């Protein structure tokens, strides 16, 4: 049975006779994507249950999880599937929020969406689902899981990786493969992404045809636990933010900022510059120690040609190094060429052309449409005096 189940997510077309007794727990967020995913799976003959995952929200932010939970219950009722819920608020607070706050405090810009998928949805939720009778889990992510494809990256003579492969969603505007870069191969082998082959407009049409009450519900924006509160106001509750100097590349004070921890490389707003300027000023360096933010009219001064990657994660077999491939340092960014090599001090990445990156973000590695690895960026900073 486990061997048969593990192959199910790797098929594009699933016959009813193969799925009719397979139990799938679908993470229902209360939105149209997860609701449509549950509807598609039920149409395919799966034994579907909807599960609402409760996460942490601070007491000073207007609570929205109850509304989302009610929408998830309405979806389950409309589809006539069982509704369950799991409270992961403690895990979310300690493993996602506190991690994020610590990074900002150190002057690092984290990616909580990547961490949430790794630790919460495909970590605690997946473990709970499998322990409570699920054969597979499913979410409303715009991504795909497919059989292995032979590529130069993974080809080792006569041997090729046969692990499940994480692929981009077909809708380039909604593709979420970047945020799934740290999901373990073991979880991918038991995961379904039912809407990965659809566009957003197609998803809404399917939702409406299925009579889902959330067919026209707007997409959620920003971090799910922050809501309408600005990141500055949120972080001010947990770390000390002091006004400091905005300086130019010569070290001259030209303005003020609200706390160096709030700013990331390439940012061009949120600080105040005195006097007349000829254009937008970009953050090219920050110092938590000195509480300074360095800006320039020349955005390229914040770019680097080489970085270090920490906490490497490979999907499937570890590739042979060195290698050249494509990468993204941000969601929806156009992939750009990079070269990876293992050095004495860790994984080093060389960019073919200077690039703007932020420490703490994920560099996700792509082979065409396939995600095969990711690491956390650590910038190799240049001294301002050398610019």
NORLINSUL-V602282 format. One line per field, one symbol per residue. phi: phi as a letter, one per 30 degrees, with the letter a starting at -180 (. if undefined). A space follows every 10 residues. Layout:
phi=???
//
This chain:
phi=.edddddddd cdccdeddcd cddbccdcdj cdddddeddd ddddjddcbc bccdcdbddd cedcdddddd ddddddddch bdcbbbccdd ddddccdddd dddedciccd bddddddddc dccddddddd dcjddbbbbc ddabcbddbd bddcdbiccb dcddcdcddd dddcecdedc dcddeddedb bccdcdccdd dddddddddd iddcecdddd biddcciddd dddddddbbd cbdbccbcdc iddblbbcke ddcbdjdbaj bccdidbdld ccdcabbddc hbbcbadcdd dcdbcbbccc hdbccidddd cdbcacbbcb diddebdbbc bdcdckdcbc cdbebcbbdj dccccbcicc dbaabddbdc dcdeddd
//
